[in-house]
Amino acid sequence: MENSDSQKKAESSGTEIQAEILVSSSQLYRFNLYHCYLNSSNGAFGILLGLICLSYGIAFHSALGINNSVMVIVLGVIFLIYNPISLFIKSKSRYMSNNALRKPMNYTFDDKGFIISQDDVSEDMEWSDLYKVVETKECLYFFFTRMHANIVPKEALGENADNIYRLLDKNITGKANKLKKEHRA
């Protein structure tokens, strides 16, 4: 009976695509970098402040004196290096402490949306529930709010990637569609 129900769902919605998704700690780290530096003004502000401190310390080292110049340069280096290192440590820690992140998630995509399931928990999502979809070199980020997203590594999509891109492009429109140009109609 279950088989015929899932078959009816596939027939009524057209295309149904299955994918098993497993996210690595490095993919979580790259998502956090994206979120901090490209999806928020805080990261860009930190980079700008770091560059200003470095250039100010170097350009005005004679006027500042050696101690103040070194202090301003060190402050610039802290702004530029601290955040990525901090994000790396937080990402690694979160990945290691969260069992759900280390287990595969099953996605079932169709014309209406997708179902995310893990173990015996599942959630139906309609395409309209997505805030935006972002494509990076390695992953797709399915944002449900401005702050929260699911990470979908492209490699996990395998031979179904083109069909999933078509579904995304068809159902995610306007500014919410951040797919690369080659994956848009």
Buried (B, 14 or more C-beta within 10 A) or exposed (E): EEEEEEEEBBEEEEEBBEBEBEBBBEBBBBBBBBBBBEBEEEBEEBBEBBEBBBEBBEEEBEEBEEEEBEBBBEBBBBBBEEBBEEBBEEBBEBBEEEEEBEEEBBBBBBEBBBBBEEEEEEEEBEBEEBBBBBBBEBBBBBBEEEEEBBBBBBEBBEEBBEBBBBBBBEBBEEEBBBBEEEBEE
